[in-house]
């Protein structure tokens, strides 16, 4: 289908909520988007679900399409790519949490209470007051890096790098 025809259909969807126009767009795009997801190693169920989400987004946000900035199919596949990235990030975060829990459970079975306390004591001795404060604010008070930067009146990048270096330092004592 030509871009001009897709642009015309998008305008009908945007201006009139034209279901017939959307049906044509759906019939044209759904197989292509679904194939895109399948080529990117997604399960059939995931690809079907994300395809539906993409087309739903096209239905609700057709008014945001600007034919001067891109072709309609390019705009549609940008939505598809963003949906894929969102799903990957969501799954990545969940896997990390699961892995952290698993690692904690197995580590605590291998490490005696004395070894844990010894490591904690070493960390307390090695960290200066500023490092302890950053770790406390971030992990125990659960403040965002941005909030910490505001409270301590230091740049956000400095907060992030200091926390990262402190965690690296702490990790040496836990090995």
VENKA-V59256 format. One record per pair of residues at least 6 apart in sequence whose ideal C-beta (glycine too) atoms are under 7 Angstrom apart, sorted by the first residue. I is the first residue (numbers start at 1). J is the second residue. Records with the same first field share a line. If there is no record, write none. Layout:
BEGIN
I=J / J
END
This chain:
BEGIN
1=28
3=71 / 72
6=25 / 72 / 73
7=67 / 72
9=21 / 24 / 25
10=62 / 65 / 72
12=18 / 21
13=21 / 22 / 25 / 59 / 62
14=62 / 63
22=59
25=58
26=55
29=55 / 76
30=51 / 55
33=51 / 54 / 80
34=47 / 48 / 51
36=77 / 80
37=46 / 47 / 50 / 51 / 84
38=44 / 47
40=84
50=83 / 84 / 87
53=83
54=76 / 79 / 80 / 83
57=79
58=76 / 79
65=72 / 75
119=173 / 174
122=173
123=170 / 173
126=169 / 173
127=166
131=166
134=148 / 159 / 162 / 163 / 166
135=166
137=143 / 148
138=148 / 163
145=156 / 159 / 160
146=156
148=159
149=155 / 156 / 159
END
